[in-house]
Amino acid sequence: MKTLIVYYSLEGNTRMIAEKLAEKTGADLLEIRSLKVYPTKGPAKFLIGGKDAAFKKCPEIEKPEKDVRDYEAVIIGTPVWDGTIAPPVRSYLRDTLIKTRNVAAFACMAGKDPKKTFDVIKELVVTDSLAAEVSFYSPASGNDPDMESKLNQLAGCFIKEIPVPESTLLT
């Protein structure tokens, strides 16, 4: 199944997961690039990014290099900001009509429960359910001991060669 992994990454966590997932699946990658520069350090990072996320801001993004309509499946990756999706991901999903029913999502976070994040993705993609909702806890720092099984769970949604034992189905 021709798959596209669409993601936004501020500090590299979401990019790392997207790249590892692409290696496992052979999926194409599409990085969402914001024209608004978000701070990566200090209080400004949380104040500016968190405020934009809380107020559902949609910053201008670069025109995507790939057309989602060319794919049978889409995996959406986002960092969790203020308990929800990153504003550039909101911009992408607002501007892109994902018509396939084969949609999965992953979130990279340092703390908050990602349930709201996945609910927002479902709302913007206009679906009642996602093929998978997988969260990673600070993956670049090595703090997620289940990272490999979670990657296999995501990959197994659309790539049938990767077995996903039921005992590894985590969120």
PERA-V89129 format. One record per backbone hydrogen bond with DSSP energy under -1.0 kcal/mol. CO is the residue of the C=O (numbers start at 1). NH is the residue of the N-H. Records with the same first field share a line. If there is no record, write none. Layout:
CO = NH ; NH
//
This chain:
2 = 72 ; 73
3 = 28
4 = 75
5 = 30
6 = 77
7 = 32
12 = 16
13 = 17
14 = 18
15 = 19
16 = 20
17 = 21
18 = 22
19 = 23
20 = 24
21 = 25
22 = 26
28 = 5
30 = 7
33 = 62
43 = 47
44 = 48
45 = 49
46 = 50
47 = 51
48 = 52
49 = 53
50 = 54
51 = 55
52 = 57
53 = 56
60 = 35
67 = 70
68 = 71
73 = 4
74 = 104
75 = 6
76 = 106
77 = 8
78 = 108
81 = 84
84 = 81
86 = 89 ; 90
87 = 91
88 = 92
89 = 93
90 = 94
91 = 95
92 = 96
101 = 103
102 = 74
103 = 131
104 = 76
105 = 134
106 = 78
107 = 136
108 = 80
109 = 138
114 = 118
115 = 119
116 = 120
117 = 121
118 = 122
119 = 123
120 = 124
121 = 125
122 = 126 ; 127
132 = 105
134 = 107
136 = 109
138 = 141 ; 143
139 = 142
144 = 147
146 = 150
147 = 151
148 = 152
149 = 153
150 = 154
151 = 155
152 = 156
154 = 157
155 = 159
159 = 162
165 = 168
166 = 169
168 = 170
//
